[in-house]
């Protein structure tokens, strides 16, 4: 009986342990792959942000007199002086 009990233990324990080891390895690979993709996205976002900032500087240089611009409200039709004769 002792031999049967140990063989049953090994026939159930070895596949369970193998499944756990292989599963943890697979999960670690998947998580690291996701982190690498996230890192690539972050790099591309920073590069894109840098390009957008450069483009903004070029556009702002092209707009002459933009600093002296005043935002004035548009008169509404009810406040207009009526010039009907």
PDB file of N, CA, C and O in Angstrom:
ATOM      1  N   UNK A   1       0.799  -1.194   0.000  1.00  0.00           N
ATOM      2  CA  UNK A   1       0.000   0.000   0.000  1.00  0.00           C
ATOM      3  C   UNK A   1       0.844   1.261   0.000  1.00  0.00           C
ATOM      4  O   UNK A   1       0.452   2.265  -0.595  1.00  0.00           O
ATOM      5  N   UNK A   2       1.976   1.228   0.645  1.00  0.00           N
ATOM      6  CA  UNK A   2       2.834   2.396   0.705  1.00  0.00           C
ATOM      7  C   UNK A   2       3.324   2.802  -0.672  1.00  0.00           C
ATOM      8  O   UNK A   2       3.440   3.988  -0.982  1.00  0.00           O
ATOM      9  N   UNK A   3       3.610   1.795  -1.498  1.00  0.00           N
ATOM     10  CA  UNK A   3       4.092   2.098  -2.836  1.00  0.00           C
ATOM     11  C   UNK A   3       3.001   2.730  -3.693  1.00  0.00           C
ATOM     12  O   UNK A   3       3.268   3.637  -4.481  1.00  0.00           O
ATOM     13  N   UNK A   4       1.795   2.256  -3.538  1.00  0.00           N
ATOM     14  CA  UNK A   4       0.678   2.807  -4.295  1.00  0.00           C
ATOM     15  C   UNK A   4       0.405   4.256  -3.904  1.00  0.00           C
ATOM     16  O   UNK A   4       0.103   5.080  -4.767  1.00  0.00           O
ATOM     17  N   UNK A   5       0.504   4.567  -2.654  1.00  0.00           N
ATOM     18  CA  UNK A   5       0.229   5.925  -2.186  1.00  0.00           C
ATOM     19  C   UNK A   5       1.266   6.902  -2.730  1.00  0.00           C
ATOM     20  O   UNK A   5       0.917   8.016  -3.120  1.00  0.00           O
ATOM     21  N   UNK A   6       2.532   6.501  -2.762  1.00  0.00           N
ATOM     22  CA  UNK A   6       3.553   7.400  -3.277  1.00  0.00           C
ATOM     23  C   UNK A   6       3.453   7.536  -4.789  1.00  0.00           C
ATOM     24  O   UNK A   6       3.705   8.619  -5.318  1.00  0.00           O
ATOM     25  N   UNK A   7       3.096   6.480  -5.497  1.00  0.00           N
ATOM     26  CA  UNK A   7       2.974   6.594  -6.952  1.00  0.00           C
ATOM     27  C   UNK A   7       1.775   7.474  -7.318  1.00  0.00           C
ATOM     28  O   UNK A   7       1.827   8.198  -8.312  1.00  0.00           O
ATOM     29  N   UNK A   8       0.714   7.424  -6.540  1.00  0.00           N
ATOM     30  CA  UNK A   8      -0.434   8.301  -6.773  1.00  0.00           C
ATOM     31  C   UNK A   8      -0.073   9.751  -6.506  1.00  0.00           C
ATOM     32  O   UNK A   8      -0.519  10.659  -7.207  1.00  0.00           O
ATOM     33  N   UNK A   9       0.743   9.950  -5.480  1.00  0.00           N
ATOM     34  CA  UNK A   9       1.188  11.307  -5.163  1.00  0.00           C
ATOM     35  C   UNK A   9       2.004  11.884  -6.310  1.00  0.00           C
ATOM     36  O   UNK A   9       1.779  13.021  -6.724  1.00  0.00           O
ATOM     37  N   UNK A  10       2.943  11.111  -6.820  1.00  0.00           N
ATOM     38  CA  UNK A  10       3.786  11.589  -7.912  1.00  0.00           C
ATOM     39  C   UNK A  10       2.995  11.771  -9.204  1.00  0.00           C
ATOM     40  O   UNK A  10       3.264  12.700  -9.966  1.00  0.00           O
ATOM     41  N   UNK A  11       2.035  10.908  -9.455  1.00  0.00           N
ATOM     42  CA  UNK A  11       1.268  11.022 -10.701  1.00  0.00           C
ATOM     43  C   UNK A  11       0.370  12.251 -10.683  1.00  0.00           C
ATOM     44  O   UNK A  11      -0.044  12.726 -11.740  1.00  0.00           O
ATOM     45  N   UNK A  12       0.063  12.774  -9.497  1.00  0.00           N
ATOM     46  CA  UNK A  12      -0.761  13.984  -9.414  1.00  0.00           C
ATOM     47  C   UNK A  12       0.077  15.229  -9.128  1.00  0.00           C
ATOM     48  O   UNK A  12      -0.256  16.322  -9.588  1.00  0.00           O
ATOM     49  N   UNK A  13       1.150  15.067  -8.377  1.00  0.00           N
ATOM     50  CA  UNK A  13       1.938  16.220  -7.972  1.00  0.00           C
ATOM     51  C   UNK A  13       2.822  16.744  -9.103  1.00  0.00           C
ATOM     52  O   UNK A  13       2.937  17.956  -9.284  1.00  0.00           O
ATOM     53  N   UNK A  14       3.434  15.862  -9.852  1.00  0.00           N
ATOM     54  CA  UNK A  14       4.350  16.287 -10.920  1.00  0.00           C
ATOM     55  C   UNK A  14       3.616  17.091 -11.998  1.00  0.00           C
ATOM     56  O   UNK A  14       4.103  18.157 -12.375  1.00  0.00           O
ATOM     57  N   UNK A  15       2.472  16.633 -12.509  1.00  0.00           N
ATOM     58  CA  UNK A  15       1.773  17.473 -13.501  1.00  0.00           C
ATOM     59  C   UNK A  15       1.297  18.812 -12.923  1.00  0.00           C
ATOM     60  O   UNK A  15       1.301  19.831 -13.614  1.00  0.00           O
ATOM     61  N   UNK A  16       0.887  18.799 -11.650  1.00  0.00           N
ATOM     62  CA  UNK A  16       0.436  20.038 -11.022  1.00  0.00           C
ATOM     63  C   UNK A  16       1.595  21.018 -10.894  1.00  0.00           C
ATOM     64  O   UNK A  16       1.450  22.193 -11.229  1.00  0.00           O
ATOM     65  N   UNK A  17       2.737  20.548 -10.415  1.00  0.00           N
ATOM     66  CA  UNK A  17       3.904  21.420 -10.289  1.00  0.00           C
ATOM     67  C   UNK A  17       4.382  21.916 -11.653  1.00  0.00           C
ATOM     68  O   UNK A  17       4.753  23.081 -11.802  1.00  0.00           O
ATOM     69  N   UNK A  18       4.371  21.024 -12.648  1.00  0.00           N
ATOM     70  CA  UNK A  18       4.790  21.422 -13.990  1.00  0.00           C
ATOM     71  C   UNK A  18       3.850  22.496 -14.545  1.00  0.00           C
ATOM     72  O   UNK A  18       4.296  23.462 -15.164  1.00  0.00           O
ATOM     73  N   UNK A  19       2.552  22.317 -14.318  1.00  0.00           N
ATOM     74  CA  UNK A  19       1.588  23.307 -14.772  1.00  0.00           C
ATOM     75  C   UNK A  19       1.831  24.658 -14.103  1.00  0.00           C
ATOM     76  O   UNK A  19       1.764  25.698 -14.758  1.00  0.00           O
ATOM     77  N   UNK A  20       2.111  24.644 -12.803  1.00  0.00           N
ATOM     78  CA  UNK A  20       2.368  25.891 -12.074  1.00  0.00           C
ATOM     79  C   UNK A  20       3.629  26.575 -12.585  1.00  0.00           C
ATOM     80  O   UNK A  20       3.634  27.789 -12.791  1.00  0.00           O
ATOM     81  N   UNK A  21       4.693  25.812 -12.790  1.00  0.00           N
ATOM     82  CA  UNK A  21       5.961  26.394 -13.249  1.00  0.00           C
ATOM     83  C   UNK A  21       5.807  26.955 -14.660  1.00  0.00           C
ATOM     84  O   UNK A  21       6.222  28.082 -14.929  1.00  0.00           O
ATOM     85  N   UNK A  22       5.218  26.183 -15.550  1.00  0.00           N
ATOM     86  CA  UNK A  22       5.047  26.640 -16.927  1.00  0.00           C
ATOM     87  C   UNK A  22       4.087  27.828 -16.985  1.00  0.00           C
ATOM     88  O   UNK A  22       4.301  28.761 -17.758  1.00  0.00           O
ATOM     89  N   UNK A  23       3.040  27.796 -16.176  1.00  0.00           N
ATOM     90  CA  UNK A  23       2.090  28.904 -16.143  1.00  0.00           C
ATOM     91  C   UNK A  23       2.726  30.183 -15.638  1.00  0.00           C
ATOM     92  O   UNK A  23       2.491  31.250 -16.206  1.00  0.00           O
ATOM     93  N   UNK A  24       3.524  30.105 -14.585  1.00  0.00           N
ATOM     94  CA  UNK A  24       4.165  31.315 -14.060  1.00  0.00           C
ATOM     95  C   UNK A  24       5.185  31.865 -15.060  1.00  0.00           C
ATOM     96  O   UNK A  24       5.317  33.080 -15.211  1.00  0.00           O
ATOM     97  N   UNK A  25       5.899  30.977 -15.736  1.00  0.00           N
ATOM     98  CA  UNK A  25       6.845  31.427 -16.762  1.00  0.00           C
ATOM     99  C   UNK A  25       6.099  32.122 -17.906  1.00  0.00           C
ATOM    100  O   UNK A  25       6.517  33.182 -18.372  1.00  0.00           O
ATOM    101  N   UNK A  26       5.008  31.527 -18.346  1.00  0.00           N
ATOM    102  CA  UNK A  26       4.219  32.121 -19.436  1.00  0.00           C
ATOM    103  C   UNK A  26       3.652  33.472 -19.046  1.00  0.00           C
ATOM    104  O   UNK A  26       3.683  34.414 -19.838  1.00  0.00           O
ATOM    105  N   UNK A  27       3.134  33.573 -17.828  1.00  0.00           N
ATOM    106  CA  UNK A  27       2.589  34.851 -17.366  1.00  0.00           C
ATOM    107  C   UNK A  27       3.672  35.922 -17.271  1.00  0.00           C
ATOM    108  O   UNK A  27       3.433  37.077 -17.624  1.00  0.00           O
ATOM    109  N   UNK A  28       4.853  35.551 -16.801  1.00  0.00           N
ATOM    110  CA  UNK A  28       5.931  36.535 -16.702  1.00  0.00           C
ATOM    111  C   UNK A  28       6.340  37.020 -18.095  1.00  0.00           C
ATOM    112  O   UNK A  28       6.639  38.201 -18.270  1.00  0.00           O
ATOM    113  N   UNK A  29       6.355  36.138 -19.071  1.00  0.00           N
ATOM    114  CA  UNK A  29       6.683  36.545 -20.445  1.00  0.00           C
ATOM    115  C   UNK A  29       5.619  37.481 -21.012  1.00  0.00           C
ATOM    116  O   UNK A  29       5.936  38.458 -21.692  1.00  0.00           O
ATOM    117  N   UNK A  30       4.356  37.173 -20.726  1.00  0.00           N
ATOM    118  CA  UNK A  30       3.276  38.020 -21.235  1.00  0.00           C
ATOM    119  C   UNK A  30       3.316  39.407 -20.592  1.00  0.00           C
ATOM    120  O   UNK A  30       3.110  40.412 -21.273  1.00  0.00           O
ATOM    121  N   UNK A  31       3.576  39.466 -19.299  1.00  0.00           N
ATOM    122  CA  UNK A  31       3.634  40.753 -18.611  1.00  0.00           C
ATOM    123  C   UNK A  31       4.810  41.570 -19.118  1.00  0.00           C
ATOM    124  O   UNK A  31       4.660  42.767 -19.365  1.00  0.00           O
ATOM    125  N   UNK A  32       5.970  40.960 -19.278  1.00  0.00           N
ATOM    126  CA  UNK A  32       7.137  41.681 -19.788  1.00  0.00           C
ATOM    127  C   UNK A  32       6.907  42.167 -21.213  1.00  0.00           C
ATOM    128  O   UNK A  32       7.347  43.259 -21.575  1.00  0.00           O
ATOM    129  N   UNK A  33       6.222  41.365 -22.022  1.00  0.00           N
ATOM    130  CA  UNK A  33       5.909  41.784 -23.386  1.00  0.00           C
ATOM    131  C   UNK A  33       4.996  42.983 -23.385  1.00  0.00           C
ATOM    132  O   UNK A  33       5.173  43.898 -24.189  1.00  0.00           O
ATOM    133  N   UNK A  34       4.011  42.997 -22.486  1.00  0.00           N
ATOM    134  CA  UNK A  34       3.112  44.149 -22.379  1.00  0.00           C
ATOM    135  C   UNK A  34       3.843  45.393 -21.943  1.00  0.00           C
ATOM    136  O   UNK A  34       3.551  46.486 -22.426  1.00  0.00           O
ATOM    137  N   UNK A  35       4.792  45.245 -21.037  1.00  0.00           N
ATOM    138  CA  UNK A  35       5.570  46.396 -20.575  1.00  0.00           C
ATOM    139  C   UNK A  35       6.452  46.942 -21.688  1.00  0.00           C
ATOM    140  O   UNK A  35       6.638  48.154 -21.794  1.00  0.00           O
ATOM    141  N   UNK A  36       6.997  46.054 -22.519  1.00  0.00           N
ATOM    142  CA  UNK A  36       7.829  46.507 -23.638  1.00  0.00           C
ATOM    143  C   UNK A  36       6.991  47.298 -24.640  1.00  0.00           C
ATOM    144  O   UNK A  36       7.434  48.326 -25.150  1.00  0.00           O
ATOM    145  N   UNK A  37       5.785  46.818 -24.920  1.00  0.00           N
ATOM    146  CA  UNK A  37       4.904  47.523 -25.855  1.00  0.00           C
ATOM    147  C   UNK A  37       4.526  48.873 -25.271  1.00  0.00           C
ATOM    148  O   UNK A  37       4.496  49.871 -25.993  1.00  0.00           O
ATOM    149  N   UNK A  38       4.238  48.921 -23.980  1.00  0.00           N
ATOM    150  CA  UNK A  38       3.885  50.188 -23.327  1.00  0.00           C
ATOM    151  C   UNK A  38       5.063  51.161 -23.396  1.00  0.00           C
ATOM    152  O   UNK A  38       4.864  52.358 -23.604  1.00  0.00           O
ATOM    153  N   UNK A  39       6.286  50.655 -23.224  1.00  0.00           N
ATOM    154  CA  UNK A  39       7.467  51.502 -23.316  1.00  0.00           C
ATOM    155  C   UNK A  39       7.644  52.077 -24.710  1.00  0.00           C
ATOM    156  O   UNK A  39       8.031  53.236 -24.861  1.00  0.00           O
ATOM    157  N   UNK A  40       7.364  51.274 -25.732  1.00  0.00           N
ATOM    158  CA  UNK A  40       7.467  51.766 -27.107  1.00  0.00           C
ATOM    159  C   UNK A  40       6.426  52.842 -27.371  1.00  0.00           C
ATOM    160  O   UNK A  40       6.708  53.830 -28.048  1.00  0.00           O
ATOM    161  N   UNK A  41       5.218  52.652 -26.836  1.00  0.00           N
ATOM    162  CA  UNK A  41       4.178  53.663 -27.007  1.00  0.00           C
ATOM    163  C   UNK A  41       4.581  54.969 -26.339  1.00  0.00           C
ATOM    164  O   UNK A  41       4.371  56.047 -26.896  1.00  0.00           O
ATOM    165  N   UNK A  42       5.152  54.876 -25.166  1.00  0.00           N
ATOM    166  CA  UNK A  42       5.565  56.074 -24.436  1.00  0.00           C
ATOM    167  C   UNK A  42       6.653  56.813 -25.199  1.00  0.00           C
ATOM    168  O   UNK A  42       6.623  58.041 -25.282  1.00  0.00           O
ATOM    169  N   UNK A  43       7.601  56.094 -25.749  1.00  0.00           N
ATOM    170  CA  UNK A  43       8.658  56.735 -26.528  1.00  0.00           C
ATOM    171  C   UNK A  43       8.070  57.426 -27.748  1.00  0.00           C
ATOM    172  O   UNK A  43       8.448  58.555 -28.062  1.00  0.00           O
ATOM    173  N   UNK A  44       7.154  56.764 -28.436  1.00  0.00           N
ATOM    174  CA  UNK A  44       6.591  57.371 -29.633  1.00  0.00           C
ATOM    175  C   UNK A  44       5.750  58.594 -29.267  1.00  0.00           C
ATOM    176  O   UNK A  44       5.700  59.560 -30.029  1.00  0.00           O
ATOM    177  N   UNK A  45       5.088  58.558 -28.108  1.00  0.00           N
ATOM    178  CA  UNK A  45       4.319  59.725 -27.688  1.00  0.00           C
ATOM    179  C   UNK A  45       5.235  60.905 -27.395  1.00  0.00           C
ATOM    180  O   UNK A  45       4.925  62.038 -27.764  1.00  0.00           O
ATOM    181  N   UNK A  46       6.360  60.648 -26.732  1.00  0.00           N
ATOM    182  CA  UNK A  46       7.262  61.754 -26.419  1.00  0.00           C
ATOM    183  C   UNK A  46       7.883  62.318 -27.696  1.00  0.00           C
ATOM    184  O   UNK A  46       8.063  63.529 -27.817  1.00  0.00           O
ATOM    185  N   UNK A  47       8.209  61.442 -28.646  1.00  0.00           N
ATOM    186  CA  UNK A  47       8.743  61.926 -29.918  1.00  0.00           C
ATOM    187  C   UNK A  47       7.696  62.749 -30.645  1.00  0.00           C
ATOM    188  O   UNK A  47       8.014  63.797 -31.207  1.00  0.00           O
ATOM    189  N   UNK A  48       6.461  62.294 -30.642  1.00  0.00           N
ATOM    190  CA  UNK A  48       5.380  63.023 -31.303  1.00  0.00           C
ATOM    191  C   UNK A  48       5.147  64.363 -30.597  1.00  0.00           C
ATOM    192  O   UNK A  48       4.934  65.383 -31.253  1.00  0.00           O
ATOM    193  N   UNK A  49       5.187  64.360 -29.274  1.00  0.00           N
ATOM    194  CA  UNK A  49       5.004  65.601 -28.524  1.00  0.00           C
ATOM    195  C   UNK A  49       6.108  66.603 -28.880  1.00  0.00           C
ATOM    196  O   UNK A  49       5.846  67.794 -29.043  1.00  0.00           O
ATOM    197  N   UNK A  50       7.334  66.110 -28.996  1.00  0.00           N
ATOM    198  CA  UNK A  50       8.453  66.969 -29.363  1.00  0.00           C
ATOM    199  C   UNK A  50       8.237  67.561 -30.754  1.00  0.00           C
ATOM    200  O   UNK A  50       8.472  68.751 -30.963  1.00  0.00           O
ATOM    201  N   UNK A  51       7.794  66.742 -31.703  1.00  0.00           N
ATOM    202  CA  UNK A  51       7.539  67.229 -33.055  1.00  0.00           C
ATOM    203  C   UNK A  51       6.421  68.264 -33.064  1.00  0.00           C
ATOM    204  O   UNK A  51       6.500  69.260 -33.783  1.00  0.00           O
ATOM    205  N   UNK A  52       5.379  68.032 -32.264  1.00  0.00           N
ATOM    206  CA  UNK A  52       4.283  68.996 -32.200  1.00  0.00           C
ATOM    207  C   UNK A  52       4.736  70.320 -31.605  1.00  0.00           C
ATOM    208  O   UNK A  52       4.308  71.382 -32.058  1.00  0.00           O
ATOM    209  N   UNK A  53       5.594  70.267 -30.600  1.00  0.00           N
ATOM    210  CA  UNK A  53       6.114  71.502 -30.008  1.00  0.00           C
ATOM    211  C   UNK A  53       6.964  72.277 -31.009  1.00  0.00           C
ATOM    212  O   UNK A  53       6.893  73.504 -31.073  1.00  0.00           O
ATOM    213  N   UNK A  54       7.773  71.553 -31.795  1.00  0.00           N
ATOM    214  CA  UNK A  54       8.572  72.226 -32.819  1.00  0.00           C
ATOM    215  C   UNK A  54       7.665  72.876 -33.860  1.00  0.00           C
ATOM    216  O   UNK A  54       7.914  74.005 -34.282  1.00  0.00           O
ATOM    217  N   UNK A  55       6.622  72.172 -34.272  1.00  0.00           N
ATOM    218  CA  UNK A  55       5.694  72.710 -35.261  1.00  0.00           C
ATOM    219  C   UNK A  55       4.973  73.937 -34.704  1.00  0.00           C
ATOM    220  O   UNK A  55       4.744  74.902 -35.433  1.00  0.00           O
ATOM    221  N   UNK A  56       4.615  73.908 -33.429  1.00  0.00           N
ATOM    222  CA  UNK A  56       3.966  75.057 -32.809  1.00  0.00           C
ATOM    223  C   UNK A  56       4.886  76.271 -32.821  1.00  0.00           C
ATOM    224  O   UNK A  56       4.436  77.386 -33.085  1.00  0.00           O
ATOM    225  N   UNK A  57       6.161  76.068 -32.540  1.00  0.00           N
ATOM    226  CA  UNK A  57       7.112  77.186 -32.573  1.00  0.00           C
ATOM    227  C   UNK A  57       7.197  77.793 -33.967  1.00  0.00           C
ATOM    228  O   UNK A  57       7.243  79.014 -34.111  1.00  0.00           O
ATOM    229  N   UNK A  58       7.217  76.942 -34.999  1.00  0.00           N
ATOM    230  CA  UNK A  58       7.291  77.434 -36.377  1.00  0.00           C
ATOM    231  C   UNK A  58       6.036  78.232 -36.711  1.00  0.00           C
ATOM    232  O   UNK A  58       6.129  79.302 -37.313  1.00  0.00           O
ATOM    233  N   UNK A  59       4.869  77.730 -36.331  1.00  0.00           N
ATOM    234  CA  UNK A  59       3.616  78.427 -36.630  1.00  0.00           C
ATOM    235  C   UNK A  59       3.554  79.747 -35.880  1.00  0.00           C
ATOM    236  O   UNK A  59       3.112  80.752 -36.436  1.00  0.00           O
ATOM    237  N   UNK A  60       3.984  79.760 -34.639  1.00  0.00           N
ATOM    238  CA  UNK A  60       3.957  80.996 -33.853  1.00  0.00           C
ATOM    239  C   UNK A  60       4.905  82.048 -34.434  1.00  0.00           C
ATOM    240  O   UNK A  60       4.614  83.242 -34.367  1.00  0.00           O
ATOM    241  N   UNK A  61       6.033  81.618 -35.003  1.00  0.00           N
ATOM    242  CA  UNK A  61       6.950  82.559 -35.648  1.00  0.00           C
ATOM    243  C   UNK A  61       6.326  83.147 -36.908  1.00  0.00           C
ATOM    244  O   UNK A  61       6.577  84.301 -37.254  1.00  0.00           O
ATOM    245  N   UNK A  62       5.504  82.338 -37.598  1.00  0.00           N
ATOM    246  CA  UNK A  62       4.861  82.804 -38.825  1.00  0.00           C
ATOM    247  C   UNK A  62       3.747  83.798 -38.551  1.00  0.00           C
ATOM    248  O   UNK A  62       3.408  84.592 -39.429  1.00  0.00           O
ATOM    249  N   UNK A  63       3.174  83.775 -37.366  1.00  0.00           N
ATOM    250  CA  UNK A  63       2.087  84.694 -37.038  1.00  0.00           C
ATOM    251  C   UNK A  63       2.678  85.991 -36.503  1.00  0.00           C
ATOM    252  O   UNK A  63       3.042  86.080 -35.330  1.00  0.00           O
ATOM    253  N   UNK A  64       2.770  86.990 -37.365  1.00  0.00           N
ATOM    254  CA  UNK A  64       3.312  88.283 -36.957  1.00  0.00           C
ATOM    255  C   UNK A  64       2.229  89.081 -36.263  1.00  0.00           C
ATOM    256  O   UNK A  64       1.083  89.083 -36.713  1.00  0.00           O
ATOM    257  N   UNK A  65       2.559  89.747 -35.196  1.00  0.00           N
ATOM    258  CA  UNK A  65       1.611  90.593 -34.500  1.00  0.00           C
ATOM    259  C   UNK A  65       0.630  89.836 -33.634  1.00  0.00           C
ATOM    260  O   UNK A  65      -0.358  90.408 -33.173  1.00  0.00           O
ATOM    261  N   UNK A  66       0.873  88.604 -33.413  1.00  0.00           N
ATOM    262  CA  UNK A  66      -0.054  87.810 -32.596  1.00  0.00           C
ATOM    263  C   UNK A  66      -0.009  88.243 -31.136  1.00  0.00           C
ATOM    264  O   UNK A  66      -1.003  88.114 -30.421  1.00  0.00           O
ATOM    265  N   UNK A  67       1.120  88.751 -30.692  1.00  0.00           N
ATOM    266  CA  UNK A  67       1.248  89.175 -29.295  1.00  0.00           C
ATOM    267  C   UNK A  67       0.415  90.417 -28.997  1.00  0.00           C
ATOM    268  O   UNK A  67      -0.027  90.611 -27.864  1.00  0.00           O
ATOM    269  N   UNK A  68       0.198  91.256 -30.002  1.00  0.00           N
ATOM    270  CA  UNK A  68      -0.543  92.493 -29.772  1.00  0.00           C
ATOM    271  C   UNK A  68      -2.044  92.320 -30.027  1.00  0.00           C
ATOM    272  O   UNK A  68      -2.776  93.309 -30.061  1.00  0.00           O
ATOM    273  N   UNK A  69      -2.496  91.129 -30.200  1.00  0.00           N
ATOM    274  CA  UNK A  69      -3.912  90.861 -30.473  1.00  0.00           C
ATOM    275  C   UNK A  69      -4.748  91.118 -29.231  1.00  0.00           C
ATOM    276  O   UNK A  69      -4.382  90.707 -28.130  1.00  0.00           O
ATOM    277  N   UNK A  70      -5.877  91.802 -29.412  1.00  0.00           N
ATOM    278  CA  UNK A  70      -6.807  92.037 -28.308  1.00  0.00           C
ATOM    279  C   UNK A  70      -8.120  91.346 -28.623  1.00  0.00           C
ATOM    280  O   UNK A  70      -8.649  91.464 -29.728  1.00  0.00           O
ATOM    281  N   UNK A  71      -8.628  90.643 -27.665  1.00  0.00           N
ATOM    282  CA  UNK A  71      -9.903  89.969 -27.831  1.00  0.00           C
ATOM    283  C   UNK A  71     -11.006  90.937 -27.427  1.00  0.00           C
ATOM    284  O   UNK A  71     -11.146  91.278 -26.252  1.00  0.00           O
ATOM    285  N   UNK A  72     -11.784  91.373 -28.406  1.00  0.00           N
ATOM    286  CA  UNK A  72     -12.856  92.327 -28.149  1.00  0.00           C
ATOM    287  C   UNK A  72     -14.187  91.622 -28.357  1.00  0.00           C
ATOM    288  O   UNK A  72     -14.334  90.831 -29.288  1.00  0.00           O
ATOM    289  N   UNK A  73     -15.153  91.903 -27.498  1.00  0.00           N
ATOM    290  CA  UNK A  73     -16.458  91.264 -27.675  1.00  0.00           C
ATOM    291  C   UNK A  73     -17.187  91.819 -28.889  1.00  0.00           C
ATOM    292  O   UNK A  73     -17.061  92.999 -29.217  1.00  0.00           O
ATOM    293  N   UNK A  74     -17.937  90.974 -29.541  1.00  0.00           N
ATOM    294  CA  UNK A  74     -18.734  91.374 -30.691  1.00  0.00           C
ATOM    295  C   UNK A  74     -20.043  91.941 -30.158  1.00  0.00           C
ATOM    296  O   UNK A  74     -20.684  91.310 -29.318  1.00  0.00           O
ATOM    297  N   UNK A  75     -20.456  93.116 -30.628  1.00  0.00           N
ATOM    298  CA  UNK A  75     -21.711  93.680 -30.121  1.00  0.00           C
ATOM    299  C   UNK A  75     -22.901  92.825 -30.546  1.00  0.00           C
ATOM    300  O   UNK A  75     -22.976  92.358 -31.682  1.00  0.00           O
ATOM    301  N   UNK A  76     -23.811  92.634 -29.627  1.00  0.00           N
ATOM    302  CA  UNK A  76     -24.999  91.840 -29.937  1.00  0.00           C
ATOM    303  C   UNK A  76     -25.985  92.689 -30.722  1.00  0.00           C
ATOM    304  O   UNK A  76     -25.912  93.916 -30.658  1.00  0.00           O
ATOM    305  N   UNK A  77     -26.896  92.086 -31.453  1.00  0.00           N
ATOM    306  CA  UNK A  77     -27.852  92.851 -32.260  1.00  0.00           C
ATOM    307  C   UNK A  77     -28.770  93.738 -31.414  1.00  0.00           C
ATOM    308  O   UNK A  77     -29.239  94.764 -31.907  1.00  0.00           O
ATOM    309  N   UNK A  78     -29.036  93.381 -30.181  1.00  0.00           N
ATOM    310  CA  UNK A  78     -29.940  94.183 -29.368  1.00  0.00           C
ATOM    311  C   UNK A  78     -29.295  95.477 -28.893  1.00  0.00           C
ATOM    312  O   UNK A  78     -30.010  96.425 -28.570  1.00  0.00           O
ATOM    313  N   UNK A  79     -27.971  95.548 -28.840  1.00  0.00           N
ATOM    314  CA  UNK A  79     -27.285  96.768 -28.400  1.00  0.00           C
ATOM    315  C   UNK A  79     -26.899  97.670 -29.555  1.00  0.00           C
ATOM    316  O   UNK A  79     -26.345  98.747 -29.335  1.00  0.00           O
ATOM    317  N   UNK A  80     -27.176  97.259 -30.770  1.00  0.00           N
ATOM    318  CA  UNK A  80     -26.853  98.081 -31.933  1.00  0.00           C
ATOM    319  C   UNK A  80     -27.743  99.326 -31.964  1.00  0.00           C
ATOM    320  O   UNK A  80     -28.918  99.284 -31.599  1.00  0.00           O
ATOM    321  N   UNK A  81     -27.158 100.407 -32.400  1.00  0.00           N
ATOM    322  CA  UNK A  81     -27.944 101.631 -32.562  1.00  0.00           C
ATOM    323  C   UNK A  81     -28.739 101.505 -33.846  1.00  0.00           C
ATOM    324  O   UNK A  81     -28.202 101.188 -34.908  1.00  0.00           O
ATOM    325  N   UNK A  82     -29.968 101.748 -33.729  1.00  0.00           N
ATOM    326  CA  UNK A  82     -30.826 101.665 -34.911  1.00  0.00           C
ATOM    327  C   UNK A  82     -30.786 103.004 -35.629  1.00  0.00           C
ATOM    328  O   UNK A  82     -31.027 104.057 -35.038  1.00  0.00           O
ATOM    329  N   UNK A  83     -30.482 102.939 -36.888  1.00  0.00           N
ATOM    330  CA  UNK A  83     -30.408 104.165 -37.702  1.00  0.00           C
ATOM    331  C   UNK A  83     -31.508 104.140 -38.750  1.00  0.00           C
ATOM    332  O   UNK A  83     -31.222 104.269 -39.941  1.00  0.00           O
ATOM    333  N   UNK A  84     -32.709 103.984 -38.352  1.00  0.00           N
ATOM    334  CA  UNK A  84     -33.804 103.978 -39.309  1.00  0.00           C
ATOM    335  C   UNK A  84     -34.446 105.358 -39.372  1.00  0.00           C
ATOM    336  O   UNK A  84     -34.828 105.925 -38.348  1.00  0.00           O
ATOM    337  N   UNK A  85     -34.557 105.883 -40.568  1.00  0.00           N
ATOM    338  CA  UNK A  85     -35.132 107.226 -40.727  1.00  0.00           C
ATOM    339  C   UNK A  85     -36.454 107.158 -41.415  1.00  0.00           C
ATOM    340  O   UNK A  85     -37.089 108.190 -41.636  1.00  0.00           O
TER     341      UNK A  85
END
